[in-house]
């Protein structure tokens, strides 16, 4: 059976849940997690100002064959006696059941259970018993040196300890492509202070994963693991020992539900990455711009049957495409990544965990009310974030004085309405170079309106983006008068080099009679010209294709930079037409998007 057929069966679309984030404490964990409790340790969680607290511990008694986790959620205003009675009641139910079962087997009378009133379950502060009438809130206010004794066994009580509540691995795991948790929910946990270990186990031929007898071999450490050839047909297991600045919580383990599959082979982006093997330093930095094709546009019958019928359904599913996207982004070793069509869930569940482990920090903004938007990631070793903002163009016309003057000259009501109804956005991120503290970069990232008859709308949007970034440049200069402020505008402009957008950016001027003003016969714009004073050029030039489908193929993506402050030192070569069309068009089994990433190395000339 070919790897493609295998993948089509295994890599099914699947929405993922949330990534690590602050949660209201709850000791409940998903059934798929295997917690590894330390004996004689208990855990108490409470968020200041809330009315309840959570408590959990592991209790084991060999002669009764008991080994289980107990969870309680109680109100802070109840007294210690009420809390201990509830604990005694929960534990007692299990003990009584086990004792009756044992007595039935032996024919003896079941033992009477000791209870809290007889002092068998006690809360201690150091070596002193806590008064039963004392409110639990008073105990929680100073949780140091708390202990619980249960039938003479002493438990250390850990307060607000790191705790993993949900950990899952993806359904689709490919040899040669990064794998990381598809879900990671935790409390009081820092990934940077947690320990992750990967294990493999040859899967039984029947793929019956219920057996626990098999031995597991440790194969890697860290949040991300790249399965090797020897991992194919093996199961993976991930263990996490959660930690923070001061504590370590109980380890949890999760096993993959499917085996590692053979990958699609070498992808064209891996050839391009021969030019990006090393990170840059000093005055040089690398920037990439990439429309990654949002799942909301790819996961539909229309996309599968009309837009991309040449792409196998499994290769169009985000569970598959995200593996390629993450590997491609990591391999460019970029200092800055400007992404378009980023699903919010993909940003949270895939891009952030994968890239943050490599010291990238990300900024994300949806386009108005949509589920996809714009993202910028930057290497924190190279840049420090000074500011960021996202503007929905149609809702902020009145706040951009330069654009407002042009807007007043647009007399066509249909055009005005169409512009205002768009959710087209601009994400502006202001970064300061760590290697060159005197250099500040104002970076714009956008995705202009796509419709074929909307060249006039894109011209207005492009001018809005340009002037909005210019305003940010001027504002930044006032805040940092001793710094050199440089401007870059990148993204998917949905405009070819023959269109007015490219002319506006590189030639500084679009005349009143430009053909783009007449792209829609009912929305013609008259007596409007656009101009600016910045010296801009496209860092990657005008490749023949940055978008390549059966119905349309052209150059739509650009990184416009200031030629008087920056120079291009390398342009990462684009894939050939033969590579793009090998599987008909893109996306395909080796291209995760209908766009191609553009990538260039720049150098400050000051």
Buried (B, 14 or more C-beta within 10 A) or exposed (E): EEBBEBBBEBBEBEEBBEBBEEBEBBBEBBEBBBBEBEEBBBBBBBBEEEEBBBBBBBBEBEEBEBEEBBBBBBBBEBBBBBBBBBBBEBBBEBBBEBBEEBEEEEEEEBEEBBBBEEEBBBBBBEEEEBEBEBBBBEBBEEBEEBBBBBEEEEBBBBBBBBBBBBBBBBBBBBBBBBBBBBBBBBBBBEBEBBEBBBBBBEBEEEEEBEEEEEEBEEBBEEBBBBBBEEBBBBBBBBBBBBBBEEBBBBBBBBBBBBBBBBBBEEBBBBEBBEBBEEBBEEBBBBBBBBBBBBBBBBBEEEBBEEBBEBBBBBBBBBBBBBBBBBBBBBBBBBBBBBBBBBBBBBBBBBBBBBBBBBEBBBBBBBBBEBBBBBBBBBBBBBBBBBBBEBBBBBEBBEEBEBBEEBBEEBEBEEBBEBBEEBBBBBBBBBBBBEBBEEBBBBBBBBBBBEEEEBBBBBBBBBBBBBBBBBBBBEBBBEEBEEBBBBBBBBBBBBBBBEBBBBBBBBEBEBEEEBEBBBBBEEBBBEEBEBEBEBEBBBBBBBBEBBBBBEEEBBBBBBBBBBBEBBBBBBBBEBBEEEBBBBBBBBBBBBBBBBBBBBBBBBBBEE
